[in-house]
Amino acid sequence: MSRFRIPFALSALALAAATCAAQEAPAESAASFTVSGFGTLSMVHKADRQSDFVSSVLNANGAGATRVNSINPDSRLGVQFTATSGQWTAVLQLISEQQITNTWRPIVEWGNIKYQATPDLALRLGRIALPMGLAADYRKVGYAFPWVRTPVEVYGAIPITNSDGLDLSYRWNRGDVKNVTQVFYGRNNQKVGENSRLQARHLAGLSNTVTWGAATARVSYLTTELTVDLAHEGFVTYRMFGPAGAAIADQWDADHKRADSLSLGLAYDPGTWFAQGEIGRASTRSYLGDRHVVYLTGGARLGEFTPYLAFAASHPRGATATAGVPLTTLPPAVRPTAAYLTGELNTILRHIADQHTLSAGVRWDLRDNLDLKFQVDRIQPRGQSYGTFVNTQPGFVPGHAVTVATAALDFVF
């Protein structure tokens, strides 16, 4: 709970202060307190039992190997508390969704205080959404986008969605072109396994969002010092095999590695139809992989119905396998250990996603705050990659296309 203590305490303090101000302020004060929320109830079907389909690397399991039908990949419930008094705003957002530990314990997604110094300049402190991608501010709010989920190849492999720190945003215009420039700095520390953690230190970046009529564009850059201790002990053993083993550990261990991500998104939505796409590059310099990602999508709004198509892809930028330490250079007694470690490392490297997905679906707006979606995905891993599938079974066939069908009910309140 220590990683939640600071943003939660800051938000609780600000909420209390803003509430007191609202009670004591004169009637003309702008003090207010609101509660809102969102949620998705989904059912994912995957008849292929050789792996699990998940929407995030932080899902413990999904549809397929664990169970043919699963609510886990997309279902969630969120609630947000917002308190405002004068130039101060406090936000606390709690989300319950399946975690890597296979629990649904609510977590603090956002918890920050904002000071609106001028109409155009704002400073926030606490737990803040990272502005990486067009959907960064609403990627967990299913009602906010046309598809069942944001493209897995682009968004699902990014476990870092927020930062504990501060950001500064500035709005500026050039004629009809509106800009919001945001700089941020902080850190992230979260579970990625039963006894493993991801730590992103000195997490810093820059984002600029441009709107011009019905067009929106966002370019974002992030850099951090990344440590993930999922396989660290194996790399410690590798270093016992001399310079060749140390070179493998240096190449693949996610231990204090410089990681960065660059993304560009474009969207055009005049109302009756929409089209958008994003392209990105991520470098972790470790077994987490370096990759290019992209998606393109479009659809038409026909009354209450919005049919859409989408294509998404993830392709590695570098090596996805290793030959390991040459066994002939090692004493016979340790060769089995070295061979085993190499096999385990290559299994990990197969999770560097190399795949593309074709999706077709329809959104049905039942009410102003309620929609029902149906989506079919044809997912094609490439080469020896597991793609974005997890819990792969011995019968998993590399390069075999898989069909996933999903029904989802989204709501906001």
C-alpha positions in Angstrom: 0.0 0.0 0.0 3.0 2.3 0.3 2.9 3.2 -3.4 -0.6 4.6 -2.9 0.0 6.4 0.3 1.3 9.7 -1.1 -1.3 10.4 -3.9 -4.1 9.1 -1.7 -3.2 11.3 1.2 -2.7 14.3 -1.1 -6.1 13.8 -2.7 -7.8 13.1 0.6 -6.4 16.3 2.1 -7.4 18.3 -0.9 -10.9 16.8 -0.9 -11.3 17.6 2.7 -10.0 21.1 2.2 -12.2 21.7 -0.8 -15.3 20.3 1.0 -14.7 22.6 4.0 -14.2 25.5 1.7 -17.5 24.7 0.0 -19.2 24.6 3.4 -17.7 27.9 4.6 -17.6 29.8 1.3 -20.3 32.3 0.4 -23.0 31.3 -2.1 -21.2 32.9 -5.0 -18.1 30.6 -4.5 -17.3 28.1 -7.3 -16.6 25.3 -4.7 -18.1 22.0 -5.7 -17.9 18.2 -5.1 -18.9 15.6 -7.7 -19.0 11.8 -7.9 -18.9 10.1 -11.3 -18.1 6.6 -12.6 -17.8 4.2 -15.4 -17.7 0.5 -16.1 -17.6 -2.3 -18.6 -19.2 -5.8 -18.3 -17.8 -8.0 -21.1 -17.7 -11.6 -22.2 -14.8 -12.8 -24.3 -15.0 -16.1 -26.2 -11.9 -18.0 -27.6 -12.5 -21.6 -28.5 -8.7 -22.2 -29.0 -7.5 -23.7 -25.7 -3.7 -23.3 -26.4 -3.4 -19.8 -24.9 -5.3 -17.0 -23.1 -6.4 -13.9 -24.8 -5.9 -10.8 -22.5 -6.2 -7.1 -23.1 -3.3 -6.2 -20.9 0.0 -7.8 -19.8 -1.3 -7.2 -16.2 -4.3 -9.6 -16.7 -3.6 -12.8 -14.8 -5.6 -14.9 -17.3 -8.3 -14.5 -19.9 -10.3 -16.5 -22.5 -9.0 -19.7 -24.0 -6.7 -21.9 -21.9 -8.1 -20.9 -18.6 -11.7 -20.9 -19.7 -13.4 -20.6 -23.1 -15.6 -17.6 -22.0 -14.1 -15.0 -19.6 -15.1 -11.6 -18.2 -11.5 -10.9 -17.2 -9.9 -9.1 -20.2 -12.2 -6.1 -20.4 -14.5 -5.9 -17.4 -13.9 -3.1 -14.8 -15.6 -0.6 -12.6 -14.3 2.9 -11.8 -15.4 5.7 -9.6 -14.1 9.3 -9.6 -14.4 12.0 -6.9 -13.7 15.6 -7.9 -13.5 18.6 -5.6 -13.1 22.1 -6.8 -12.6 25.4 -4.9 -11.4 28.5 -6.7 -8.2 27.7 -8.6 -7.8 24.3 -6.8 -9.1 20.9 -8.0 -8.6 17.5 -6.4 -9.3 14.2 -8.2 -9.3 10.7 -6.9 -10.1 7.8 -9.3 -10.4 4.2 -8.1 -10.6 1.3 -10.5 -11.4 -2.4 -9.9 -10.2 -4.8 -12.6 -8.4 -8.1 -12.8 -4.8 -7.7 -11.6 -1.7 -9.9 -12.3 -2.3 -11.4 -8.8 -5.7 -12.6 -10.0 -7.5 -10.2 -7.6 -10.0 -7.4 -8.2 -8.9 -5.2 -5.4 -9.5 -1.5 -6.2 -6.4 0.5 -7.0 -5.8 4.3 -7.1 -5.5 5.1 -10.8 -5.4 8.8 -10.3 -5.0 10.9 -7.2 -3.8 14.4 -7.6 -4.2 18.1 -6.9 -4.3 20.7 -9.7 -3.6 24.4 -9.3 -4.9 26.6 -12.2 -2.4 29.4 -12.0 -3.8 31.2 -15.0 -6.6 30.3 -17.5 -3.9 28.6 -19.6 -1.3 27.3 -17.1 -1.9 24.5 -14.7 0.3 22.4 -12.3 -0.7 19.0 -10.9 0.9 17.0 -8.1 0.2 13.4 -7.2 -0.8 10.3 -9.3 -1.3 11.6 -12.9 -2.3 9.8 -16.1 0.6 9.6 -18.6 -0.3 11.4 -21.8 1.0 8.6 -24.1 -1.4 8.0 -27.0 -4.7 9.6 -28.1 -6.7 7.5 -25.6 -4.4 8.0 -22.6 -6.9 10.1 -20.6 -9.8 7.6 -21.1 -8.2 4.3 -22.1 -10.1 2.5 -19.3 -13.5 4.1 -20.0 -15.0 1.8 -22.6 -17.9 4.2 -23.3 -15.4 6.8 -24.5 -14.2 4.9 -27.6 -16.0 3.0 -30.5 -14.3 -0.4 -30.0 -14.6 -3.0 -27.3 -11.0 -2.1 -26.2 -8.1 0.1 -27.3 -5.9 -1.9 -29.7 -4.0 -4.5 -27.7 -0.8 -4.3 -29.8 -0.5 -0.5 -29.0 -2.0 -0.1 -25.6 -2.2 -3.5 -24.0 1.6 -4.0 -23.7 2.1 -0.8 -21.8 1.6 -1.5 -18.1 2.6 2.0 -17.1 -0.5 4.2 -17.3 0.3 6.8 -14.6 3.1 8.5 -12.7 3.5 9.6 -9.1 5.0 13.1 -9.5 4.0 16.3 -11.1 3.1 17.8 -14.5 2.8 21.2 -16.0 0.4 22.0 -18.9 0.1 25.1 -21.0 -2.6 25.9 -23.5 -1.8 28.1 -26.5 -3.4 29.0 -29.8 -2.3 29.9 -33.3 -5.4 31.2 -35.0 -7.9 28.3 -35.1 -5.2 25.8 -34.1 -5.3 25.0 -30.4 -2.4 23.4 -28.5 -1.9 21.9 -25.1 1.7 21.2 -24.2 2.4 19.0 -21.2 5.7 18.2 -19.4 5.9 15.6 -16.6 8.2 14.0 -14.2 7.7 11.2 -11.6 8.0 7.5 -11.0 6.0 4.3 -11.1 6.2 1.3 -8.9 3.8 -1.6 -9.3 3.3 -5.4 -9.1 3.9 -7.4 -12.3 3.9 -10.8 -10.6 3.2 -12.5 -7.3 6.6 -11.5 -6.0 7.9 -9.2 -8.7 7.7 -5.5 -9.3 8.2 -2.9 -12.1 10.0 0.3 -11.1 10.2 3.2 -13.4 12.5 5.9 -11.9 13.1 9.4 -13.3 10.1 9.0 -15.5 10.0 12.2 -17.7 8.4 13.2 -20.9 6.7 15.8 -23.1 3.4 15.7 -25.0 1.7 18.1 -27.3 -2.0 17.8 -28.4 -3.2 19.8 -31.3 -6.9 20.3 -32.3 -8.1 22.0 -35.5 -11.8 21.7 -36.2 -12.6 18.0 -36.3 -8.9 17.0 -36.4 -6.8 16.0 -33.4 -3.1 15.1 -33.2 -0.9 14.1 -30.3 2.8 13.5 -30.2 4.4 12.2 -27.0 7.8 11.1 -25.8 8.7 9.3 -22.5 11.9 8.2 -21.0 12.7 6.4 -17.8 15.1 4.1 -15.9 13.4 0.8 -15.9 13.8 -2.2 -13.6 11.7 -5.4 -13.7 12.8 -8.2 -11.4 10.8 -11.0 -13.0 13.9 -12.9 -14.3 16.7 -11.2 -12.4 18.0 -14.3 -10.6 18.5 -16.1 -13.8 20.7 -13.4 -15.1 22.7 -13.4 -11.9 23.4 -17.1 -12.6 24.3 -16.2 -16.3 27.1 -13.9 -14.9 28.7 -16.9 -13.3 29.5 -18.3 -16.7 32.2 -15.7 -17.4 32.3 -12.9 -20.0 29.9 -14.6 -22.4 27.3 -15.0 -19.7 27.8 -11.5 -18.5 27.3 -10.2 -22.0 23.9 -12.0 -22.2 22.9 -10.6 -18.9 23.9 -7.1 -19.9 21.9 -7.4 -23.1 18.6 -8.8 -21.8 18.3 -8.2 -18.0 15.7 -5.4 -17.3 17.9 -3.9 -14.5 18.3 -0.1 -14.5 17.8 0.0 -18.3 17.1 3.2 -20.1 13.6 2.8 -21.7 11.9 5.2 -24.0 8.7 5.5 -26.0 7.6 7.8 -28.9 4.1 8.0 -30.3 2.2 10.0 -32.9 -1.6 9.8 -33.2 -4.0 11.5 -35.7 -7.8 11.5 -35.6 -10.5 13.1 -37.7 -14.1 13.0 -36.4 -16.7 15.3 -38.2 -19.6 13.5 -36.4 -21.1 11.2 -39.0 -17.9 9.1 -39.4 -14.4 8.9 -37.9 -10.9 7.8 -38.8 -7.8 7.6 -36.7 -4.5 5.9 -36.3 -1.4 5.9 -34.2 2.2 4.8 -34.7 4.8 4.3 -32.0 8.2 3.0 -31.1 9.2 1.5 -27.8 12.7 0.6 -26.7 13.4 -1.2 -23.4 16.9 -2.6 -24.2 15.9 -5.8 -22.4 13.9 -9.0 -22.6 10.8 -6.8 -22.6 11.6 -6.0 -26.2 12.0 -3.1 -28.6 9.1 -2.8 -31.1 7.2 -0.7 -33.6 3.4 -0.5 -33.1 0.6 0.8 -35.3 -3.1 0.8 -35.7 -5.6 2.2 -38.2 -9.4 2.4 -37.7 -12.5 3.9 -39.1 -16.2 3.7 -38.9 -19.6 5.4 -39.7 -22.3 6.6 -37.3 -25.7 5.4 -38.6 -28.2 6.6 -36.1 -27.8 4.4 -33.0 -25.3 2.1 -34.6 -21.6 2.6 -35.4 -20.0 -0.2 -37.4 -16.2 -0.1 -37.5 -13.1 -1.8 -38.8 -9.6 -1.8 -37.4 -6.1 -3.1 -38.1 -3.3 -3.2 -35.5 0.2 -4.6 -35.6 3.3 -5.0 -33.4 6.7 -5.9 -34.9 10.0 -6.3 -33.0 12.8 -3.9 -33.9 15.7 -6.2 -32.8 16.6 -9.8 -31.8 13.9 -12.0 -30.3 16.1 -15.1 -29.5 19.6 -15.9 -28.2 22.0 -18.7 -28.8 23.1 -18.5 -25.1 26.5 -19.2 -23.8 28.5 -21.6 -26.0 28.3 -24.9 -24.1 31.7 -26.1 -25.3 33.4 -23.3 -23.4 31.9 -24.4 -20.1 32.8 -27.2 -17.7 30.6 -30.3 -18.4 29.0 -30.1 -14.9 27.4 -26.7 -15.6 26.4 -27.2 -19.2 22.8 -28.5 -18.3 22.2 -25.4 -16.2 23.4 -23.1 -19.0 21.2 -24.9 -21.6 18.2 -24.7 -19.3 18.7 -21.0 -18.7 19.0 -20.3 -22.4 15.8 -22.3 -23.0 13.9 -20.3 -20.4 15.2 -17.0 -21.7 14.1 -17.9 -25.3 10.7 -18.7 -23.9 10.5 -15.2 -22.3 11.7 -13.6 -25.6 8.8 -15.3 -27.5 6.5 -12.9 -25.6 7.9 -10.0 -27.5 4.8 -9.4 -29.6 5.1 -10.0 -33.3 1.6 -10.1 -34.6 -1.2 -8.3 -36.4 -5.0 -8.2 -35.8 -8.0 -7.5 -38.0 -11.1 -6.4 -36.1 -14.7 -5.8 -37.1 -17.4 -4.6 -34.8 -20.5 -2.6 -34.1 -21.4 -0.2 -31.3 -25.1 0.2 -30.4 -25.9 3.3 -28.3 -28.8 2.2 -26.2 -29.0 5.4 -24.2 -27.0 8.6 -23.7 -24.8 6.8 -21.0 -25.1 3.1 -22.1 -23.8 1.2 -25.1 -23.6 -2.4 -26.3 -20.7 -3.6 -28.5 -19.9 -6.7 -30.5 -16.4 -7.3 -31.9 -14.6 -10.1 -33.7 -10.8 -10.1 -33.8 -8.7 -12.3 -36.1 -5.2 -12.4 -34.4 -2.2 -13.6 -36.3 1.1 -14.1 -34.3 4.1 -14.2 -36.6 7.3 -16.3 -36.6 8.0 -18.0 -33.2 6.3 -15.2 -31.2 3.5 -15.9 -28.8 2.1 -12.5 -29.8 0.1 -10.9 -27.0 -1.3 -14.3 -25.7 -0.4 -15.5 -22.2 -0.6 -18.9 -20.4 0.5 -20.6 -23.6 0.2 -24.4 -23.6 2.5 -27.1 -25.0 0.2 -27.4 -28.0 0.5 -23.7 -29.0 1.2 -23.5 -32.7 3.4 -20.5 -33.7 2.0 -18.5 -36.6 -1.5 -20.0 -36.1 -4.3 -17.4 -36.5 -6.9 -17.3 -33.7 -10.4 -15.8 -33.6 -11.7 -14.0 -30.5 -15.3 -12.7 -30.1 -16.4 -10.2 -27.5 -19.6 -8.7 -26.3 -19.4 -5.7 -24.0 -21.8 -3.4 -22.1 -20.3 0.0 -21.3 -21.8 2.6 -19.0 -21.0 6.0 -17.4 -22.8 7.7 -14.5 
